[in-house]
Amino acid sequence: MIVITGATGHLGNVLVRKLINQGKKVRVLILPGEDTVSLEGLEVEKVDGDVCAPDSLRKAFEGAEIVYHCAGIISILPGQQKQLYQVNVLGTRNVVNMCLETKVKRLVYTSSIHALSEPAPGIVFDESREFNPENVLGEYSKSKTLGTLEVIRGIKKGLDAVILCPSGIIGPYDYRISEMGKLIVDFIKGKVKACVDGAYDFVDVRDVAEGLILACDKGKKGECYILSGQQISVQQLLKFLEEISGVKAPSFRLSRQVARVAGFFNVFYCNLMKIKPLFTPFSIDVLASNSLVSCQKAQDELGYSSRSIYESIKDTVSWFRQERII
């Protein structure tokens, strides 16, 4: 039996689909009252539970051979420290402890590229970087670093676990509309009025899900693997969107410095209007960070590969249209 936390999320539901297609029996942990539209029509065993409530995990984990821990909060917003710590750190601690208690054979943990200490510009970002919460950017990154350290603690106690660090995830089956999904939707609706300087590494959600499965089958105990895709500038990303959607990309460009200042006002305005901001100071900082990421280790040891970002964007736009989101 395979158990998946965070199964209703973007990565989680794609992972469920892949495992079911392989004929695996899948049990998913569902928050009471959680929207499960992303799992409709999929043959899974649903168990109510919450990673923040350790006793609720026992029923889900008993009899499980593999646990994929994908549950977590991804946030570019300021002021989320408490919630991030509760879910990404304490929730992961609870998952690790329950895996040890119920003698799960392997834990596959989805961390983040942001959990690793960023190297200086021009130096390749790989698995040699340390997990140091004092040397990462923003509260989200810190929470993922601390969560990863909980998994490493479990490994030292005898837990067989592998750690995966994906870069920026993009792709179809984005039911909750992720940060990148929102950019695509807003672009096609004509809401993106400017291009910001910067670049990032994006990876298809389907390739990340495949990478998790490969890590489960081939990954070495205690090892970390980066699952990245392709580095692309914001300008090129918007040009691809223009080509795929037919919507004209904005010609107006903002420097990162100006965009960062605008980000503070954008957060304030969106909080007043009770809407999700497209960008924040943290997201602008990310675009200025080192995104020269290498997934060579995953390629060599797991047989991991990733598709082109153009294909990912095209499939995402097609899926949003199919679902009548755009």
Beta strands, then each sheet from edge to edge (+ up, - down):
strand 1: 2-5
strand 2: 26-30
strand 3: 45-48
strand 4: 66-69
strand 5: 106-110
strand 6: 161-166
strand 7: 168-170
strand 8: 195-196
strand 9: 199-204
strand 10: 224-227
strand 11: 230-233
strand 12: 253-254
sheet 1: 3+ 2+ 1+ 4+ 5+ 6+ 10+
sheet 2: 7+ 9+ 11-
sheet 3: 8+ 12+
end
